[in-house]
C-alpha cells in the first residue's frame, strides 16, 4: 500500500508576547479566538470568587476537560506543581489520566497515548514553568495533526536532554504496527543544544535533517527503520556520539567522515544495502560493537585490523568470500559471527537477477490484479504482475513474442498436490499458473511465491509439472513496498525462482542443504547454517568426481533434557551426509562439528561424549565413539569417516543412548498441537474447528473470544507435517450439510504447521427433541503414514483407536425437526441443488464484499441498505439476511438459480467460494445418481453421460 506523502519541513516556532507586558510567550498556529480562550481561562483561574474557589470555564482549552468533582482543585493543579489533583486531559488522553500522570520530575511521556502530542501546546500555555525545565520527552509520530502540534513547541524546550519521536507505537485493526509520519525536522530544533539522546526510529526520513548536525552534545542517535539512502559528510561533526543505530534503512554506502567520530563505541548499520565500507572506519579507536549483518558486502577493509577496542563484529548474511586475516590480531574480539556467507567459495554470478523492491527506477510496466482478476495479458515489453495475497510474477522484456493471455489461481493445500520430503514444512498455498506447459525459452520468468515465516530451515520453491516434483533454485526477499498481502501490512516474504514453464508451485522449508563436487584433488565443504561445520576431503580420496550433500538439523536442548531425564544432557546439530554415486572413500574424510551446547574442550568428560551413527533406511542408531578417531578442540569435535550416513554427537550420563537418540530423531518430525472447537455466540449451531501449534492456542482463543465461546483448547497431541486427521460430531449432533471434505460422517483435515488448519461448519441435532443437546466433537488420526517406525505405527491401528481429543458442544433449545435442509432448496436433484444449510456455510466465508454479491444477484440497493440497518450490530446476520432474501425469490427457478449464485461470486472476486459451491452441487448430483442406480431407476441420460457427475 502506498504511503501517504507528508510535509517535508516542519513549521518553525514563532514567539509572540501578550498585551500584559510580555509575561508569557505564545505559539503561532492557533487562531485568535482560540488564543483568547486560553488567556481568558488563565485569567479566570487566577481570580477566585468570594468563596475562595477559582472560576472555571465550561469548555477547557484545547482538549482539557474538567469533571464536576474536580472543579475545586483544577486551578491549583495548573498553577502549582505541588498540588496532587490534576485535570482530566481528554481527549486525546484517557479521562482517568491527569497532568501528574504524564508530567513529573522533568519527564513527559505521551507516546503511550494515540495522538498524545496534541496536548503539548496546552502544557506550554498552562504550565510553562514546568515545561521550561523539561528534560525527557517521548512522542508518537503516527498522527499527522499531533505531530505538527508537537513540532511547533519543541524548539522552546531548551533544557531537553532526551527526545524520542517514534512510530510503531500503535497498531491497526489487522494488528500491524502503524508507521511514523515524520519526514523532516524544522531547522529551529538546532536550539536544543543540550540534547544527548535522540530517537527517530520507525519514521519516513529519507535524509538526515540538517538541524541534527548542530547538536554538539548528542551521544546517542537512533534512526532505525527509516528510508535513509545516505548520510551527509558532515556527520563527522557530531564528535560526542557514542552510539549510532541505522538498522533497517536503504544505505548503499557510508561517508568517510564517519571516521571522525572518535568517541563512537557502537555502530549498527545492519539490514541495509551496503556493498563497500570506507577505509576510515579503522580510525574509530573506541569502537566496541560493529554490526554489519544482512547487507551486500563482498569484502571488508583491511583497516578493521586497527580497531583495537573491538569486542563484537557481526557480519553474517553478506556475500563475503574471505575474512581479512588482520581480524585475528584484534586483542579484545570475543564474538565474530560469519554465518550465511559463501566463505571459501569462488566468485560466481548470482543464479537469479535480484529484483529490487523499488521499481520506480525500472521501466517495466506494472499490473496490480484484484481478487476477481484471474486472467491477464503480457506483451513483449514485459510486465511486473502483482497478485492478491502477495505473489509476484516478473516477465522480462522479450520473454514472449506476441501479446499472450495467461491465468493464475491459488489452491488450498491438498495431500495429492503437495510433496514433502522428510523434515520439510509447507509454507504456502499452491500457486497455479496457466496454461500448463506455456514455455518461455528465450528469457525465463521469475515466479515469487509468498510464504509464512519459519524460524529454521532453508526456503525452497517446488514445481509440479503434472507428473513429478522438482526443487528449484530459490532466493528469498521481501516484496515491493507498494504491494502488501493485506492493506496496511508489511510486504510479503517471497520465495523467488526462475522458470521457463508454467505449472504448479509451492514454497517449503527444508533443512539447510549444501553440496559440492569432490574431485581427486580434494575439496572443502562448509555449512551455510554454521560455518563451524566443515567436511575436509583430502587429495586422492576418490578416483572420480562425485557430488556430496550436507544437511543440518538443529535440535532443541530442552527436548533433549526432557527425553533423557539428564539436566546436563545436550546434543550437537544432526548431520545428514549423502553422495552420488554412493561408494566408500579411499581416504578418511575429516568432519568438524561444534561441541554440544554448554560443553567446552577444557571441561569435557570424554566418557559422556557419544558419536552416534544413523541408518536412514532401518531407522537405527549405533554408538561408534570407540570405532573412530575422535578428538576435541576448545569448541569443536573432529572425527574421520570413510562412508556417508547420519552422524550425531551427544553428551549425556546415559551409557546406552541408542534408544533415546532414536526417539529424539522421531521427535524432530513431530509437532505438538491443540484443537479448538468454538461456537458462535449469536448462532451456536455454527462451529469453528481449528488445529494449531500448542504455543499459539491461548492467543488464538483470546482473539476469538468476542464472537465465539466454547471449551478450553484440548490437551497436547502429536501430529506430523502433512498428516491427515478427522473431526467427528457425536452424541446427538452431526454436520447438517453434504460437504466434499466430509468422509463417512467425519470432516477431513490435513495438518500443516504453518497454515491455519481451520474450518467452520453448521451442525444440528440428529433426533428431534425439546431442550438443549449436549454433544461433542472428537478428533481422530487418518491413514497411517508409511514411513513411521513400527512401534509408532502399532499405536495407530484401527478406526477409533486413533482418537486424539474430544471437546464438548452444546446446542441450546434444539426444538427443530433435525432436518433444516428442506426449507430453502435451490436447483433440483438432477442438476444439483443447494440447501439452506449450504447457504449458511457459504455465508461464513463472505466478508465485506457481501453488498457487491447482493448487487450481482439482482438485489436492489435500497433493500441492501434496509438489511444493513436492520442488523447493524451483527455482520453475520447481514450476510445471512441478504442470501435468504435472494433465495426465497428463487424458489422454483430450477437449475439457473445455482448458476446465478456462482456467477455473482465470481463477479465479486470470490472465485474460491464459487468453486466450493460447484463442488457441493457436483457431490449432490453424484449422490442422486447413485441412489437411482440402487433402486434401478437409472435414466438413459444418466447412463449415457458418465462425466456429468
BELGITA-V738534 format. One line per field, one symbol per residue. psi: psi as a letter, one per 20 degrees, with the letter a starting at -180 (. if undefined). A space follows every 50 residues. Layout:
psi: ???
This chain:
psi: ppqqprpipqqqpppqqrikkkgqqrpqhqqhghhhggghghghhinqah ijqqqqqhorplioqpqhijhijgghhgipiiqipqrplpriqqhiprhi ihopljpooiiippkhihighgghhhlhghhhjphpppqqkipgghgggg hhhghimijphpppnqakirqrhjjqqpqqjoirqqhiiiimijpippok qlbkpirpphhhiinhjphpookqlbkpirqqhjiiimiiphppokpkbk pirqqhihiimijphppokrlbkphrqqhihiimhjphpoojqlbkpiqq qhihiimiiphpookqlalphrpphhhiiohioioookqlqlpiqqpqqq hqopoqhojhiqjpqqooqrhinjqrqpriirqopoqqiiqqpoorqjhq hrpppqqqqpqqpphijpoprpjqppirrpoppqqpipqmhgpqqppopq qqqqiqrqpqpqppjihrqppqpqqqrqaqhjoqiqpirqqqppoqqpqj qqcqpqpqprqppqqrporiirrpppphgoiioqpoorqkiqiqpqpqpp qppqqphhhghhhhjoijqrqrqppoprqoroqqqhqqppppqqqqpipr hijpohiippoppqoigilqppokgiiroprqbgjqpprqriqqbppppq oriphojghggghhghhhiqpprqqpoqpphiniiopppqpqqhiigghg hhhihhiqqarqqrrprpqqpjqqrqppprliqrpjqpqhjopljpppqp pphjrhlqqprprrqhppqqrqpoarpqpqqbqpqhjqqghghhikqrfi ikpgqppqqpoqlmjrjinjijgnppbrhhiqrprhhghghhhhipcijh hhgghhijpqhgghhggghhlhjnghhggghgghgghhijpjiaihghhg gghhgghjjmhghhhgghgggggggghghhhhhhjkkpqhhghimiih.
